[in-house]
Amino acid sequence: MGQGMIAQSLHGEFAGTLHRKFTAAIEEYRLLQSGDRVCVCVSGGKDSMLLGALFREYEKHGKVPVSARYLVMNPGYSEKDLALIKENAARLDIPIEIFTTEIFKHIRNEKAPCFLCSKMRRGHLYNKARELGCNKMALGHNFDDVIESILMGMIYGGQVQTMLPRVRSQNYEGIELIRPLYHIRERDIIAWRNFCGLEFLRCACSVTRREDGSKRSFIKRLIARLAEDNPQTEQNIFRSVCNVRLDRLMSYKDESGEMHGFLDNFDDLRADDDRA
């Protein structure tokens, strides 16, 4: 499928599942303001490539005037993988800028290479975004990433938190991280990819390719299994972090990290049978 038809698909066949959900997240969470300079991070996978394609359309037709730079970090990709990224960017009309790091080389002998790789990638991207004069950095996390992270935090981290649609960086002053694909389902991204006849990178890591055996893959399968019994599973996981009652939690941390618990004001509370 040619460049023009791929762009048209975002306003045609996939307007409801992709384009409108993209703009809805921007409006609902106020992700963009007039004059924003956005660093759109393109890793080469299906999510980030869709992010780049949608941002290109938003630059042309969006309600809020913004400018974008489309950044690809090469952490040590093979020539074949790098060529695929360039080919897809050309087909999607994404004017990518590539810069090189040696992350794969540095993590080769680490016990937890995926964690370190993610941390190092984020640091390099923040630094480059600042160098380019950007005040926002867009990542391609989708709705499924969000709900999977909620369960992963509970099951493996013993905590309740979520991947927010916008976050101010603590270490890189003046830069805000945004996630415009927040409402978009992974299955719809796959449907668009297949419709357009595109092939994107999956795991291009030269150190480890553990995608099928990862904790996230397990959580993904678990959610799919639960959804067979309850079709509202995915939405309910998301709603669970939107409908939090602090007075029904054992304890919680405030923004400063200070712990609070249900016993703090227990003696001052009136009797409430519903609390039992």
N, C-alpha and C positions, 0 to 999 in steps of 0.2 A: 504494500500500500504506500502511495506517495505521501510527501510531506503535507500537502494541502488537505488530503483526505483524512490523514491522521488528526490534524488540527480540527477539521470539521466534525470528527467523531465526538469530540469533547462538547460540542454544542448540539449534536444530534443524538445519536444512539445512547451516549453516556452522559447527557446533560443532567439527568436526574440523579444518577448514582455517583457521579464524579464532580462535574463542574459546579452544580448548584450546592453540593455539600461543601465543596472547597470555599466558595464565597460565603456560605452560611457560617462556617467556622470563623472566617475573617471578621464578619460583622458581629456575631454573637460574643466573641471573646476580644473584640477590638484589637486584632492582631496587627493591623496596619494603620498608620497615620500619614497624612499628607507630607510628602517630602522624605519619607523613609528611604534609606539606602540598605537594601536587603542582600545579604550573602546567602544565596541558595546553594545548599550543599548537595552535590550530585555524586553519589558513590558508584553508580553504574547499575544498581539493582532496579527492580521494577518500581518500587515506591519512590525513590529519589528521581528517577527519570520522569515519572508521572508528575511529581512535584515541579520539576523544571518545565515541563510542557504546560502545566496549568499556570505557572507564574508568567510564562511568556504571553499567554492569552490575557492574563490580568494586567500586565504592563500595557497592552494594547487597548483593552476594553474595560478595565476595572473602574469602580467608582472612585477609588482613592489614588491620586497620582503618586506613584513610587518608581524607583529605579532599582534594578537588580543586577548582581554579578553572579555568574553561575560557576561555582568553584568545584573542581575535581582534585582531590588529593590522591596522588599515586604513592601508596605506602610500600610498593614493591611488586606491583602487578606484573604478570607475564606480558610479553609483547602482544600475544593473542588477545588477552583480556583487555588490554589498553586499546587495541585496535577496535574491539567491539564497542567500547564506550564511545569512542570517537565516531564510529559509524552510526550508532543510535542517536547521538547528540545531533548529528547532521540531519538524520531523518526526522527528528522532532523539532528542528530549528532552534536548538538550544546552543547559544554561543559560549561554550565552556572555556574555562581557563584552567590549565593543569599545572599543579606544582608538585614537586617530588620530595618525599621524605624517605627515611630508611627504617620505618617502623617494623616491617616484617623481619628485618635483620636483627633488630634489637630484642624482639620478643621470642626469638627462635628457641632459646633454652629455658624459657620461663615455665614454671609449673602451672600458672594460670594465664596463658597467653591472651585469651579472649578478653578478659577483664582489663589487662594492661593495654592491649591494643585499642580498646574502646576509649580508655582514658587518654592515651597519647593522641589518638585521632582528634578527639574533642579539643585538646589543647592546641594542636597545630591549626585546626580550623578557626578557633577563636583568634589566635594570633594573626592569621592571614586576613580574617574579616576586618580586624582592627587596622591592619596595614592598608587594606583597600578603602578605608574610610566608611565602612558599613556600621550602622547602629543596630541592625538586627540580623540574626542568623536563622535561616529556616531549615528544619530537618523534616524528613519524610516519614515520621512515625504515624501509623494509621490507627483506626479504632481498635482493631484486633491487638495491636501492640499495647495499647492502653489497658485493655481488660486483662491481657495476659500478665502484664506487669503488676496489676493489683493482686492477682492470685499468687504470683511468684513471691511477692513481698510477704504475703501472709504465710505461705507454706514453707518457703526457704529462708525468709528473713525475720519472721516473727514480728511483723509490723504492718500497719494499715496505712498506705499512702498511694498516691497515683502519679502518673506522668502528666503534668499540667500542660495546658495548651500554650502558655506563655510563662517564661521565667526570667527574672533579671539575674544576670551573671554576677556572682559574688567575687570572682577572681579577675574578671575582665570588665572593668567599670565602663559604663556607657553602652554595653551591648546586651541586647535582650534576645533570648532564644524563643522561637515561635514554632508551632506545629500545625500548619494549615490543613493537613490531611486528617485532622482529629476525628471527623465524623465519617470518614470513608472506610468502607469494609474492604478487607483484603481480597475477598472473592470477586468484588467488582473491578479491582485493579487487574486481577488475573484475567477476567473476562475481556477487559479492554486490550490487554496485551495480546491475547489470542486473536481477538477480532482484527487487530491491526497487523497481525503476523510478525510481531516483534519478539526478539530473543534477548533477554537481559542477563547480566551476571547474577549468579546465586551467591555461592561462597567463593570468592576469588583469592582467599588466603593461601599463601604458599607454605604456611606453617602447620595449620590444622584445618581439616574440613569435617567438623563434628556436628554439622547442622542436624542430621537425622537423629542423633543421640543426645541432643542438648536438653537441658531442663526446660527451655522455652518450647521446644518441640513436644515434650511430654505434656506441658500445660495446654498447648494448642489442641492436642488429641483429647485431653481430659475435658476441655470445654466443649469440643465437638460431641463427645459422648454424652455429656449432660444435656446438651441442646436437643439430642434425640428424644429425651424424655420430657424436656421443657423448652419449647421454642423461644421462651423469653429469657433464657439463661444469660445470653450475652448482654442484653439490655439491663437485666437485673444486676449483673456484676458492676456495670457502669453506674447505675443508679445508686448502688450501695455507698459510693463515695460522694454522691451528691445529696444524700438524705441522711447525713450523720447527726446524731443527737449526742452531744458531749456528755450530757447528764446520764446517759446509759452506757458510757464506757468505763472500764475499770480505771484507766489512766490515759493521759495524753500529754504530749509535749507542746508548749507554745512556741512562738517564733524564736525566742531566745534559747530554747532548749530546756527550759525549766519544766519539771514534771508536775502535773496536777492529777488528782484522783477523785473518785466519787465520794470519798470520806471527808474531803476538804470542808464542805459546808453541810455535811450530813445532819448535824444536830439542829441546823437552822431550817431544814426543809420540812414542809407539812407532810402529813401522812398521805400516801397516794397508792391506792390498791393496784393501779396499773403498773407500778414500778416493780411489783413482786415477780 
